[in-house]
Amino acid sequence: MSQGRAPITAIVFDLDGTLVDSVPDLHAAANRLMSEMQLAPLEIATVTSFVGNGIPTLVERCLAAAGSKASEAETRVAVARFKSLYAEEPAIRTVIYPGVVEALDAFQAAGYGLGVCTNKSEALARAVLRDVGLGDKFSVVIGGDTLATHKPDPEGLLSAIDALASTPDTALYVGDSEVDAETAARGRVAFALFANGYRKAPLAELPHWHAFDNLHQLALDIGLVPAAGE
């Protein structure tokens, strides 16, 4: 890694919008919930704009967008019901982004410690990783409920880095959103920004060390793995 940084030994990834496009399953669960609550269905673009701060916030935003006047108690019930619906089908429609499998295989072969830090609950994150075939790629998974804090608080990211026997100055965080950029900045961890995820702000407005649109190409471009034939 350039700019005088120590060599990378561990790479931690966000999940939704970074490794996988999970919005189709989140959208399906949201509209099942809307139907049960006799609310109008939501467009997939609307649900996409609500991703990044965890399921409780996503559900709150979905209810508001559908015109619900749910009380705090009713919202808690809706959040629990959404989690149940989503857990039934966590990855039926979810797809892995291009270049991810190749990059993760190359990272493993190169000996990097690999982890996930997401605001999705740990159980659901593990279920998604398992169902899309990435469950064996990561030795650490920190979810939004693993600790008392969640992103953009950097505690989860720093815990993942520590569990991978690395340090903030020898780790890389890979994400796609404003929340991820802030998390990395607060943890003083180098941040690689996936340009095709769920961010809402223009690319230039998110602080990042490197931006990319294919994870395997990123790995080659910044020298994390050797090119073929090297």
C-alpha positions in Angstrom: 0.0 0.0 0.0 1.3 3.4 -0.9 1.6 6.8 0.8 4.0 5.4 3.5 1.5 3.1 5.1 2.5 -0.2 6.6 1.8 -3.3 4.5 -1.8 -4.6 4.8 -2.3 -7.8 6.8 -6.1 -7.8 7.2 -9.1 -6.7 5.1 -12.6 -6.1 6.6 -15.7 -5.7 4.4 -19.1 -4.2 4.7 -21.7 -6.7 3.5 -24.8 -5.1 1.9 -23.9 -3.1 -1.1 -20.2 -4.1 -0.9 -20.0 -7.9 -1.2 -23.6 -8.6 -2.2 -26.6 -6.8 -3.6 -29.1 -7.8 -1.0 -31.8 -5.1 -1.7 -34.0 -7.5 -3.7 -34.5 -9.7 -0.5 -34.8 -6.7 1.8 -37.4 -5.2 -0.6 -39.4 -8.4 -0.7 -39.4 -8.6 3.1 -40.4 -5.0 3.4 -43.3 -5.4 1.0 -44.5 -8.5 2.8 -44.5 -6.4 5.9 -46.3 -3.5 4.2 -49.0 -6.0 3.0 -49.5 -7.4 6.4 -49.9 -3.9 7.8 -52.2 -2.9 5.0 -49.8 -0.3 3.7 -48.9 0.5 0.1 -46.0 -1.4 -1.4 -42.6 0.4 -1.8 -40.5 0.7 -4.9 -37.1 -1.0 -4.8 -35.3 2.3 -5.2 -37.0 3.6 -2.1 -35.9 0.6 0.0 -32.4 0.9 -1.5 -32.2 4.4 -0.2 -32.9 3.2 3.3 -30.1 0.6 3.5 -27.0 1.2 5.6 -28.0 1.9 9.2 -29.5 -1.5 10.2 -32.9 -3.1 10.1 -34.6 -1.1 12.8 -33.8 2.2 10.9 -34.8 0.6 7.6 -38.2 -0.5 8.9 -38.8 2.9 10.5 -38.1 4.6 7.2 -40.2 2.1 5.2 -43.2 2.8 7.6 -42.7 6.5 7.2 -42.5 6.3 3.4 -45.7 4.2 3.4 -47.5 6.8 5.4 -47.8 4.8 8.6 -48.5 6.5 11.9 -47.2 3.5 13.9 -46.4 4.2 17.6 -43.0 3.3 19.1 -44.5 0.0 20.4 -46.0 -0.8 17.0 -42.8 0.0 15.3 -40.9 -2.4 17.6 -43.4 -5.1 16.6 -42.9 -4.2 12.9 -39.1 -4.4 13.3 -39.4 -7.9 14.9 -41.8 -9.0 12.2 -39.5 -7.8 9.4 -36.6 -9.7 10.9 -38.7 -12.8 11.0 -39.8 -12.4 7.4 -36.3 -11.6 6.2 -34.8 -14.5 8.1 -37.2 -16.8 6.1 -35.6 -15.7 2.8 -32.3 -13.9 3.5 -30.6 -14.6 0.2 -33.0 -16.0 -2.4 -32.7 -13.0 -4.6 -29.4 -11.7 -3.3 -26.4 -11.8 -5.7 -22.7 -11.5 -5.2 -21.1 -8.5 -7.0 -18.8 -9.3 -10.0 -15.2 -9.8 -9.0 -15.9 -10.6 -5.3 -15.4 -14.4 -5.4 -12.2 -14.1 -7.4 -10.8 -11.4 -5.0 -11.7 -13.3 -1.9 -10.1 -16.4 -3.2 -6.9 -14.4 -4.1 -6.9 -12.7 -0.7 -7.2 -16.1 1.1 -4.4 -17.5 -1.0 -2.2 -14.5 -0.2 -2.7 -15.0 3.5 -4.8 -11.9 4.5 -7.0 -12.1 7.5 -10.6 -11.5 6.2 -13.6 -10.2 8.2 -17.0 -8.6 7.9 -18.3 -5.6 9.8 -22.0 -4.8 9.0 -25.0 -3.2 10.6 -27.1 -6.2 9.7 -27.5 -8.5 12.8 -24.7 -11.1 13.1 -27.1 -14.0 12.7 -28.6 -12.6 9.5 -25.2 -11.6 8.2 -23.9 -15.2 8.7 -27.1 -16.6 7.1 -26.6 -14.4 4.0 -22.9 -15.3 3.7 -23.7 -19.0 4.1 -26.5 -18.9 1.5 -24.6 -17.1 -1.2 -21.6 -19.4 -0.6 -19.2 -17.0 1.1 -19.5 -18.4 4.6 -16.1 -20.0 4.6 -14.3 -16.8 3.5 -14.3 -14.9 6.7 -12.9 -15.8 10.1 -14.6 -12.8 11.8 -18.1 -11.5 11.4 -19.2 -8.4 13.5 -22.9 -7.6 13.1 -24.9 -4.6 14.3 -25.9 -6.5 17.4 -22.6 -8.2 18.2 -21.4 -5.3 20.4 -23.3 -2.5 22.2 -22.4 -0.1 19.3 -22.8 -0.2 15.6 -21.5 1.7 12.6 -20.5 4.6 12.2 -19.1 4.0 15.7 -15.8 2.3 14.8 -15.8 -0.2 17.7 -17.0 -3.1 15.5 -14.5 -2.4 12.8 -11.6 -2.1 15.3 -12.8 -5.3 17.1 -12.8 -7.2 13.8 -9.3 -5.9 13.0 -8.0 -6.9 16.4 -9.6 -10.3 16.1 -7.7 -10.7 12.8 -4.4 -10.0 14.7 -4.0 -6.7 12.8 -4.0 -3.0 13.7 -5.7 0.0 12.2 -2.6 1.0 10.3 -2.2 -2.4 8.8 -5.8 -3.0 7.8 -8.1 -2.0 5.0 -11.8 -1.4 5.3 -13.9 -1.9 2.1 -17.4 -0.5 2.0 -19.9 1.4 -0.2 -21.6 4.1 1.8 -21.5 7.2 3.8 -21.7 5.1 7.0 -18.8 3.0 5.9 -16.7 6.1 5.0 -17.4 7.7 8.4 -16.7 4.4 10.3 -13.3 4.1 8.6 -12.4 7.7 9.2 -13.3 7.5 12.9 -11.3 4.4 13.3 -8.4 5.8 11.3 -8.4 2.8 8.9 -7.7 3.1 5.2 -11.0 3.0 3.2 -11.6 1.5 -0.2 -15.0 2.7 -1.6 -17.1 0.4 -3.9 -18.6 2.9 -6.4 -21.6 0.7 -7.4 -23.1 0.2 -4.0 -25.8 2.0 -2.0 -24.2 5.4 -1.3 -26.4 8.4 -1.7 -23.8 11.2 -2.0 -21.5 11.8 -5.0 -18.3 9.8 -4.9 -16.2 12.8 -4.4 -18.0 13.7 -1.2 -17.1 10.5 0.6 -13.5 10.4 2.1 -11.7 7.4 0.7 -8.2 6.2 -0.1 -9.2 4.4 -3.3 -12.5 4.0 -5.3 -13.2 0.9 -7.4 -16.0 -0.8 -9.3 -14.7 -4.4 -9.2 -13.1 -5.9 -6.1 -10.7 -8.2 -8.0 -9.5 -5.3 -10.1 -9.0 -3.3 -7.0 -6.8 -6.0 -5.6 -4.7 -6.1 -8.7 -4.5 -2.3 -9.1 -3.2 -1.7 -5.6 -1.0 -4.7 -5.5 -2.8 -6.7 -2.8 -2.5 -9.8 -5.0 -0.2 -10.6 -7.9 -1.4 -10.4 -11.5 -1.7 -13.7 -13.4 1.7 -15.0 -14.4 3.6 -13.1 -11.8 
